[in-house]
Structures are given as C-alpha cells and as structure tokens.
Amino acid sequence: MEDIRPIGGLEELLRWTKPETPFKTEPLGNYKRKNGAEVLLCHDMMGGYLDEEKNDGKVYEADEYPYIFLNWWNIDIFNYFSHNFVTIPPEGYTKIAHQHGVLSLGTFITEWTGGALICHEILNNEEILEKVADALVQIADYYGFDGYLINVENPVSPVGVYNLLYFLQLLTSKIHASNENSRIIWYDSVLTNGKLHWQNALNEHNSEFYNACDGIYLNYNWNYQNLLDSADYGRIEKIFVGIDVFGRGCVGGFNCYKSFAEAKLLRMSIALFAPGWIHEKFPKTNQITMGIGFWQRLYPYISTRKLTNANFKTDFCCGMTIESENTWRFRLQDIAIQPQCLNKFCYYAVGEGLKFTQPGSYDIFNFDDLQLRNLKVICDLEISINRNPAEKCDSNYYFAANLTLQSIQIIIKTPTVLKSFEIISE
C-alpha cells in the first residue's frame, strides 16, 4: 500500500475518486465519548509527512530517536496538521489512535491570498461547495479517520461568509451521517463579517461558526478573562483552549501545565499545538523518556481514559525495533497498546520491554467497570486485580467467577522488565 499523501489544491480534491483497491482501516476501539472536557493534540511538525511517518518507517543510528508520542490514553482527539489544502493523517497515526480509543482528524486549510482565491471558488458556487463537502466525507470514510479541523485563515466576502456557514453545517451533517463518532472543529480565525481577526475567545463575532459544527479551537493569545467570557457563548466542553508548546501567545514548553491549569479551572477542553517541540528543541535526547517527562507534568490537569475492551495482547513497543547492532528502525505501525502508568519509573526501553526502575504498585490498565464471566491474564510479573492480590498458575492468572473489572496493577519489588501482557475475557 502506498503512503498517504495530502491533497494540494481544489482541482485535485474535485477530481478525487475512491480507489478501487480497498484501504485497510483500523476500527475505533476502546472508545467512549466523554461528557466533559477533552484534550485535542494538534500535531504540526516540520511541514508534516516526515520520512519516519511513512509505512516503512526510518532507520536510525542507535541512540537516535524521532519524535515519539506514547501518552495516547491521556488525549481524546488526534489532529494531524500541515499547511497542505487537505491533510490526511498518515495510516500509522490513525491506527494507533483508534487502538487507544482516540479520534483521528485531518485538516482542511485555506491561507492568505491563495486561500482567499480557493474560498472564492468554493463559496460562490453551491455545486462546487457541495462537491467539496462530499469529497471530504468520502476521503475520511475511505482512509478511516474521523473528521477535520477547519482552518480558514484568509478574509472572506460577506456573501462568502453566509455560504461558509452553510458549508460548515453541511460538512458536519454529512460526516455525522457517515460516522457517528466524527467531529468537525472550527479554528478561531475568520469572523462573521468576513474579516480575518483571531479572537482568542468564543464571542458574538465567531459563535455562529461554533454553532455550525462540533466545537471551536481558540487561538493562543487568550487570557483568563477571555476564557471566562467565552463560557457565556457555548458549552464549555466544546471550547478547546489553544495551548502552543512553542509558547507563542501562552505559557509553553515544560511549563505548559500552567496553561492547562487555567483551562481546567473553567472545565474547558484543551487543544495542545505542536508537542513535537520536544524533539525539535531536544533532538539528541531519548524521546521516550523526554516525552513521558513532558506529559507527566500535565497529569494533574488531565484524565486517563479507561479501556472498554478486555481482549488484547501487547508488547508495549514504542515503534522502535533493533535493525542491526548499530541501528534501529522506527515505524508508526509498530507502536503497540501502551500502558497507563508511564512515568519516570516506568517506560519502554528499546530492545528490552516495559522497564520498571522502582518498587511499587503500577496501575498498568484501568477499565470501564467491565462485567466479565471469565478472565485470563498472561503476565510474567505479579499482578493484582482491582487492587486485590491475584493467584498465579504458571504465567497465567485465572478468574472464573463473575467479575467487574476496574483495574490491573503490576507489583514490582525489584527493578525489572515486562516483555508482554495479554488479557482474555468473556
């Protein structure tokens, strides 16, 4: 299967037809929609579609790393962003996202003078407008992702604004009919008078766009009063507070937690932009432990989603496998289901497994109160179920009685490595 590529312009989008060869998609598993605040990760890094994101991955010298994101249980929506007209998430990212119960979004963007011309073509011709909406839905359906971030960063004529609202409503309606879990998120940019003026808030100038889709992603130059005022114009969980890890307009870097804390006070959702900063800022460091360290600072302000499935096997692979004595290969497709206890004492070591460096009880997985008749856990280390000791037979733990599964803990007494974990239930 060829690598996914973006769509560069309007003509290419209008010519797009569903390929005859079926595309192998990953179903959305472990998903349960939240009633409250969510975390959207907007992945914009070095122009997108990097070599390491291709299906074959990329070979690295030992001790060199690409950007690696492993905290999938701590986000709800993954948005792959580039400055191409239509950005389609690479296959590997949608696969990993869906295995962890995360929605995968592409991006529809128009910018500056060229973007204004594209908007004029689309928004002044209802037939083209409807064809664009249909094509976007068909592309998402074929490649198996769940919607789009809509980013219009160019002025729009008054007539165009009216049709832009219609386009947003039409696209949202059509993609919901195709995929009940889909989302269309509007970026805080154009106003209802057609001017390009970032508001850093939800207000009377942009609320119609918010009302036409599934939520708004606020620009980054907000202050606490902006957020407080935004709550007067919509449901707070549909307002995604933009936080730029590069610190443009807000507190960023390893101090992002300060921005998260402000959003949490108001129970608003968060859109975290460009966490690939970790690799761009510290390219020579271990990206596994560096990334976990970044997210560990955010743990007090975000939640960890629970699993809705108790039938899976994982080796916790971070995508890196040893290629030779001096090289290893990274493939997105090789990232396995991750544990929920990632921290500085629990992380993946390439060529070894999930490494525990301190004694203690680690909540490796938390479940959504699953009602089970039988449960089998295959694990070389001592475990507890719902914080109760479990009896072991060889490498297996059996539970034949009816059980409400809430959590599994790994009990560590001395530093060790866990190579695999499997759970089978009915």
C-alpha positions in Angstrom: 0.0 0.0 0.0 1.3 3.4 -1.0 1.9 6.1 1.7 -0.9 8.5 2.2 -0.3 12.0 0.7 -2.1 15.3 1.2 -4.3 17.0 -1.4 -2.7 20.1 -2.8 -5.5 22.1 -4.3 -9.1 22.4 -5.2 -8.9 20.8 -8.7 -7.2 17.7 -7.2 -9.9 17.5 -4.5 -12.7 17.7 -7.0 -11.1 15.0 -9.2 -10.7 12.6 -6.2 -12.5 9.3 -6.5 -12.5 6.4 -4.2 -9.7 4.0 -5.3 -10.8 0.5 -6.4 -8.3 -1.1 -4.0 -9.8 -1.3 -0.5 -7.9 0.5 2.2 -7.4 -1.5 5.4 -8.7 0.7 8.2 -8.4 0.3 11.9 -11.8 0.3 13.7 -12.3 2.7 16.6 -11.9 0.6 19.7 -11.8 1.4 23.4 -13.9 4.4 22.7 -16.5 6.0 25.0 -17.4 9.6 24.4 -16.8 11.9 27.3 -19.4 14.2 28.8 -16.8 16.7 30.0 -13.6 18.4 28.9 -11.4 16.7 26.3 -7.8 17.0 25.1 -7.1 17.5 21.4 -3.5 17.1 20.3 -2.7 19.0 17.1 0.5 17.5 15.6 2.2 20.1 13.4 5.9 19.2 12.9 8.4 20.3 10.3 5.8 20.5 7.5 4.3 17.1 8.1 4.5 13.8 6.2 8.0 13.1 7.5 10.1 10.0 6.5 9.6 8.3 9.8 5.8 8.6 9.4 5.8 6.5 6.2 4.7 2.9 6.2 8.3 1.6 6.0 9.4 3.9 8.7 13.0 5.2 9.0 16.3 3.7 10.1 18.2 5.5 12.9 21.6 5.1 14.4 21.4 3.5 17.8 20.6 6.1 20.5 19.0 8.4 17.9 15.2 9.0 18.0 12.4 10.5 16.0 9.5 12.3 17.8 7.6 9.6 19.7 4.2 10.2 21.3 3.1 7.4 23.7 0.5 9.1 26.1 -2.5 8.1 24.0 -4.7 7.3 27.0 -4.4 11.0 28.0 -5.8 12.5 24.9 -9.2 12.2 23.2 -8.7 13.6 19.7 -5.6 13.5 17.5 -5.4 16.1 14.7 -2.7 15.7 12.0 -1.9 19.2 10.8 0.1 20.5 7.8 -0.3 23.6 5.5 -1.5 21.5 2.6 -5.0 22.2 1.4 -6.4 18.9 2.7 -4.3 17.0 5.2 -5.0 13.3 5.5 -3.5 11.6 8.6 -0.8 9.0 7.9 -2.1 5.5 8.2 0.0 4.7 11.3 -1.3 7.6 13.3 -5.0 6.7 12.7 -4.2 3.0 13.5 -2.6 3.9 16.9 -5.2 6.5 17.7 -8.1 4.0 17.1 -6.5 1.2 19.1 -6.3 3.6 22.1 -9.9 5.0 21.6 -8.7 8.3 20.2 -10.4 10.1 17.3 -8.2 10.9 14.3 -8.8 14.2 12.4 -7.3 15.6 9.2 -7.1 19.3 8.4 -8.9 21.5 5.8 -7.0 24.8 5.5 -7.0 27.9 3.3 -4.5 30.7 3.9 -3.7 34.2 2.8 -4.1 35.3 -0.9 -4.1 31.8 -2.3 -6.6 30.6 0.3 -8.9 33.6 -0.4 -9.0 32.6 -4.1 -9.9 29.0 -3.2 -12.6 30.2 -0.8 -14.0 32.4 -3.6 -14.2 29.4 -5.9 -15.9 27.2 -3.4 -18.2 29.7 -1.6 -19.5 31.4 -4.7 -20.7 28.2 -6.4 -23.1 26.0 -4.5 -22.4 23.0 -6.7 -18.7 23.1 -6.0 -19.3 23.7 -2.3 -21.4 20.6 -2.1 -18.9 18.6 -4.1 -16.1 19.7 -1.7 -18.2 18.6 1.3 -18.9 15.2 -0.3 -15.3 14.7 -1.3 -14.1 15.4 2.3 -16.5 12.9 3.7 -15.6 10.3 1.2 -11.9 10.7 1.8 -12.4 10.4 5.6 -14.6 7.3 5.0 -12.0 5.6 2.7 -9.0 6.2 4.9 -10.9 5.5 8.1 -10.4 8.8 10.0 -13.0 10.8 11.9 -13.3 14.3 10.7 -11.4 17.6 10.2 -10.1 20.7 11.8 -11.4 23.6 9.6 -8.9 26.4 9.4 -9.8 29.4 7.2 -7.1 32.0 7.6 -7.9 34.5 4.9 -10.6 37.1 4.5 -14.0 36.0 3.1 -16.6 38.2 1.3 -19.9 38.9 3.1 -21.7 36.5 0.6 -18.9 34.0 1.2 -19.4 34.1 4.9 -23.0 33.1 4.5 -22.0 30.2 2.3 -19.1 29.3 4.6 -21.6 28.8 7.4 -23.7 26.6 5.1 -20.6 24.6 4.1 -19.7 24.0 7.8 -23.2 22.9 8.6 -23.4 20.7 5.5 -20.0 19.0 6.1 -20.8 18.4 9.8 -24.2 16.9 8.9 -22.8 14.7 6.1 -19.8 13.4 8.1 -22.0 12.6 11.1 -24.3 10.6 8.8 -21.2 8.6 7.6 -19.5 8.3 11.0 -21.5 8.8 14.3 -18.3 9.5 16.2 -16.9 12.1 13.8 -16.0 15.7 14.6 -15.7 18.9 12.7 -13.8 21.5 14.7 -13.6 25.2 13.7 -10.4 27.2 14.3 -10.8 30.7 15.7 -9.9 32.8 12.7 -12.5 34.4 10.3 -15.3 36.4 11.8 -19.0 36.6 10.7 -18.2 39.9 8.9 -15.6 38.1 6.8 -12.5 39.7 8.4 -9.6 37.6 9.5 -9.2 38.5 13.1 -8.3 36.0 15.8 -10.4 36.5 18.8 -8.7 34.2 21.4 -12.2 33.7 22.7 -15.7 32.5 21.7 -17.8 35.6 21.3 -20.5 37.3 19.3 -18.1 37.6 16.3 -17.4 33.9 15.8 -20.1 32.0 17.7 -22.1 31.2 14.5 -19.2 29.1 13.3 -19.1 27.3 16.6 -22.8 26.6 16.4 -22.5 25.2 12.9 -20.1 22.4 13.9 -18.8 20.4 16.9 -16.6 22.9 18.6 -14.1 25.7 18.4 -10.3 25.7 18.8 -9.3 29.1 20.3 -6.2 30.9 19.2 -3.3 31.1 21.6 -3.2 34.7 22.8 -6.0 34.4 25.3 -6.1 35.5 28.9 -8.2 34.2 31.8 -10.9 36.8 31.2 -11.2 35.7 27.5 -11.9 32.2 28.7 -14.4 33.4 31.4 -16.3 35.4 28.8 -16.2 32.5 26.3 -18.3 30.4 28.7 -21.3 32.8 28.0 -21.4 31.8 24.4 -21.4 28.0 24.4 -20.9 24.7 26.2 -17.5 24.8 27.8 -16.5 21.3 26.8 -16.9 22.3 23.1 -14.5 25.2 23.6 -10.9 24.0 23.0 -8.4 26.3 24.6 -5.4 26.6 22.3 -2.0 26.0 24.0 1.1 26.3 21.8 4.0 24.2 23.2 6.4 26.7 21.5 5.0 29.3 23.8 3.7 31.7 21.2 1.0 33.7 23.0 0.8 31.5 26.0 3.0 29.7 28.6 4.6 26.8 26.7 7.4 24.3 26.9 7.7 22.3 30.0 5.6 25.0 31.7 2.5 24.1 29.6 1.0 22.8 32.8 0.4 26.4 33.9 -1.8 27.0 30.8 -3.5 23.6 31.4 -4.3 24.7 34.9 -6.2 27.8 33.8 -8.3 25.8 31.3 -9.1 23.2 33.9 -10.3 25.8 36.4 -13.1 26.5 33.9 -13.5 22.8 32.9 -12.8 23.7 29.3 -11.3 21.4 26.7 -7.8 21.9 25.5 -6.1 21.9 22.1 -2.4 21.3 22.5 -0.4 22.5 19.5 2.9 21.1 18.3 4.1 18.8 21.1 6.8 17.8 18.6 8.6 20.8 20.1 10.1 18.1 22.4 12.1 16.7 19.5 12.8 20.0 17.8 14.1 21.5 21.0 16.0 18.4 22.3 16.8 16.3 19.1 19.7 14.4 20.7 17.8 13.2 23.8 15.9 10.0 24.5 12.5 10.9 23.1 10.7 8.2 25.0 11.7 9.5 28.5 11.7 13.1 27.4 8.1 12.8 26.1 6.9 11.0 29.2 8.5 13.7 31.3 6.6 16.3 29.4 3.3 14.6 29.9 3.9 13.7 33.5 3.8 17.4 34.3 0.3 17.5 32.8 -1.1 14.5 34.7 -2.7 16.7 37.5 -4.7 18.6 34.9 -5.9 15.8 32.5 -7.6 12.5 32.9 -6.7 9.0 31.8 -9.3 7.3 29.7 -10.4 3.8 30.6 -10.4 0.7 28.4 -13.7 -0.7 27.2 -12.1 -3.9 25.9 -10.5 -6.7 27.9 -9.2 -8.8 25.0 -5.8 -7.8 23.7 -2.1 -8.5 23.7 0.7 -6.0 23.8 4.5 -5.9 24.0 4.4 -2.2 24.7 6.6 -1.4 21.7 7.2 2.3 21.2 7.7 1.8 17.4 11.5 1.3 17.7 12.9 -2.2 16.8 16.5 -3.2 16.6 17.6 -3.4 13.0 21.3 -4.3 13.5 24.0 -3.9 16.1 24.2 -0.2 15.5 20.9 0.7 14.1 17.2 0.5 14.8 14.0 1.2 12.8 11.1 3.3 13.8 7.6 2.5 12.3 4.4 4.1 13.5 2.7 0.8 12.6 4.8 -1.0 15.3 3.6 1.1 18.2 1.6 -1.3 20.4 -1.0 -0.6 23.0 0.6 1.4 25.7 0.3 1.1 29.5 -1.4 3.7 31.5 1.3 4.0 34.1 4.0 5.8 32.1 6.3 7.9 34.3 10.0 8.3 35.1 10.0 5.0 36.8 8.0 3.1 34.1 8.9 3.5 30.4 9.8 1.4 27.3 13.4 0.5 26.7 14.2 -0.3 23.1 15.1 -4.0 22.7 14.1 -4.8 26.3 10.5 -4.1 27.1 8.5 -2.1 29.6 11.0 -1.1 32.2 10.2 -0.6 35.9 13.0 1.0 37.9 11.4 1.5 41.3 9.4 -0.9 43.6 5.7 -0.2 43.9 2.3 -0.9 42.5 1.7 0.4 39.0 -1.8 0.8 37.5 -0.9 -0.7 34.1 -4.6 -0.6 32.9 -7.8 0.9 34.1 -11.1 -0.5 32.7 -14.6 1.0 32.4 -16.3 -1.4 35.0 -16.4 -4.3 32.6 -18.8 -7.1 33.5 -16.9 -10.3 32.8 -17.8 -14.0 33.4 -14.2 -15.3 32.9 -10.9 -13.6 32.8 -7.4 -14.8 32.0 -4.3 -12.7 32.3 -0.9 -13.8 30.9 1.9 -11.9 32.6 5.3 -12.9 33.9 5.1 -10.5 36.8 3.0 -10.4 40.0 -0.3 -8.6 39.5 -3.4 -7.6 41.4 -6.9 -7.2 40.1 -9.0 -4.3 41.4 -6.2 -3.9 43.9 -6.7 -7.4 45.3 -3.9 -9.9 45.2 -4.2 -12.5 42.3 -3.1 -16.1 42.5 -0.8 -17.3 39.7 -0.7 -20.6 37.9 2.5 -20.8 35.7 2.4 -17.5 33.8 -1.3 -17.2 34.0 -3.9 -15.7 36.3 -7.4 -17.2 36.1 -10.7 -15.7 37.4 -13.7 -17.9 36.7 -16.3 -16.1 38.8 -18.3 -13.2 37.6 -16.2 -10.1 37.9 -16.4 -6.3 37.5 -13.0 -5.4 36.1 -11.9 -2.0 37.1 -8.1 -2.1 37.1 -5.0 -4.3 36.9 -1.8 -3.5 38.8 1.7 -4.7 38.3 3.5 -5.3 41.6 7.2 -4.5 41.4 9.6 -5.5 44.2 12.9 -5.1 42.4 13.8 -3.3 39.1 12.7 -5.5 36.2 11.3 -5.6 32.6 7.9 -6.8 31.3 8.1 -8.1 27.8 4.5 -8.8 27.1 1.0 -8.7 28.6 -2.2 -10.5 27.4 -5.7 -10.4 28.7 -8.5 -12.8 27.5 -12.1 -12.4 28.7 -15.7 -13.3 28.0 
